[in-house]
Every structure is written in C-alpha cells, then in structure tokens.
Amino acid sequence: MLILDSAGKERQRLEGYLPKDEFRANLEMGLARIAFTHKRFADAEKLYGKVARSYPNSTAAPEALYWEAVSHYKGTNDHTSLGAVVEKLKRYPDSVWAEKAIPWAHSPESEVPHKPG
C-alpha cells in the first residue's frame, strides 16, 4: 500500500501483511509524514504523538516518538523536546530510533545504552 500526498508523491509504503494495530499505526505514520513534509509541524507533532500514545507496543511507536520531538523542534525552535525524547525512548532500547536520539542527550544518565557487539 502506498500513502501519497496531494501531489501524488509517495510518503509511506507498507508491504506485506501487518496485524491490525501495526497496520493502523503505520497508516497514521504516513499521514503524519505528509504533514511533516508539507511543513505543517504542529499537525505532524500531534499525529506522531497520537501514534505513540495509541499504539505503544507497535514497531512504529519509537519512530513516532522520535518524529514527534523533531516536529516540535521544527515548529517551535525549542530544542528541549529533543533531549526529552531520549528518556522516552529508553522504553525501546533495541530501537534504531533510540540510538538516533543519543546525540540529543543532555547528560550521561539520559543516554540510551548501546547493545554490546
């Protein structure tokens, strides 16, 4: 399934079977991505936040948290959301999104531990 914006540009691609909650979370991620790429950052922040809260056990949740923080930053220029998301992403220590947020950590205790190896 492709999620396209109003100009017909692909913004999300879903391949293969997904359970209902995973499908819904990823579909909503596509809508959030459209808002983000159209610089509607407040809308994107709200949509990403909804995914993170509604589907906390989905594979989309850590990505949604990451992009919610980025959307807030882009819309407000308030960088504190970037540091705060590091703490939220500790719930998903094996997620690539947790690792991507590590540079935003403001103190050693807010770092997400790296997996050995």
C-alpha positions in Angstrom: 0.0 0.0 0.0 1.3 3.4 -0.9 0.3 6.6 1.0 0.6 9.6 -1.3 0.4 13.3 -0.6 -1.9 15.6 -2.5 0.7 16.0 -5.2 0.9 12.2 -5.7 4.3 11.9 -4.0 4.9 8.7 -2.1 5.2 9.4 1.6 4.8 5.9 3.1 5.0 2.4 1.8 3.5 -0.7 3.5 4.4 -4.1 2.2 3.1 -7.5 3.2 0.7 -8.4 5.9 0.6 -6.4 9.1 -1.7 -7.1 12.1 -4.5 -4.6 12.6 -2.8 -2.4 15.1 0.5 -2.4 13.2 -1.3 -1.5 10.0 -3.2 1.3 11.6 -0.1 2.7 13.3 1.8 2.7 10.1 -1.1 4.2 8.2 -1.2 7.0 10.7 2.6 7.4 10.4 2.0 8.1 6.7 -0.4 10.8 7.5 2.0 12.4 9.9 4.8 12.2 7.4 2.6 14.1 4.9 2.0 16.8 7.4 5.8 17.0 8.2 6.9 17.2 4.6 4.4 19.9 4.0 5.9 21.8 6.9 2.7 21.6 9.0 4.8 20.8 12.0 2.1 21.3 14.7 -0.1 18.8 12.8 2.7 16.4 12.4 3.6 16.6 16.1 0.0 15.9 17.0 -0.3 12.9 14.6 3.0 11.4 15.6 2.1 11.8 19.3 -1.2 10.0 18.7 0.6 7.0 17.1 3.0 6.8 20.1 0.1 7.0 22.6 -2.4 4.8 20.8 0.0 2.1 19.7 2.8 2.0 22.3 3.6 -1.7 21.6 3.8 -1.3 17.8 7.0 -1.2 15.9 6.0 2.4 14.8 5.9 3.8 18.4 9.6 4.6 18.8 9.8 6.2 15.4 6.6 8.2 16.2 8.2 9.5 19.4 11.4 10.5 17.6 9.5 12.4 14.9 7.1 13.9 17.4 10.1 15.6 19.0 11.6 16.7 15.7 8.2 18.1 14.6 8.0 20.1 17.9 11.5 21.4 17.4 10.9 22.3 13.7 7.7 24.1 14.6 8.9 26.0 17.7 12.7 26.0 17.6 12.5 24.7 21.1 15.3 22.1 21.4 14.3 20.8 24.8 11.9 18.3 23.2 14.9 16.6 21.5 16.6 16.0 24.9 13.4 14.8 26.5 12.7 12.2 23.8 15.9 10.4 24.8 14.3 9.5 28.1 11.0 8.4 26.4 12.9 6.2 24.0 14.5 4.3 26.8 11.4 2.2 26.7 12.6 0.9 23.3 16.3 0.2 23.9 16.7 -2.0 20.9 15.2 0.5 18.5 17.3 2.3 16.0 15.3 5.4 16.9 16.6 5.3 20.4 20.1 5.2 19.0 19.5 8.0 16.6 18.4 10.2 19.5 21.6 9.7 21.6 23.3 12.8 20.3 20.4 14.8 21.9 21.1 13.5 25.4 21.9 16.4 27.7 23.6 14.3 30.4 25.2 10.9 30.7 22.3 9.5 32.7 19.9 10.2 29.8 21.9 8.2 27.3 20.3 5.0 25.8 22.7 2.1 26.5 24.3 0.7 23.4 23.9 -3.0 22.8 27.2 -4.9 23.0 28.7 -6.2 19.8 
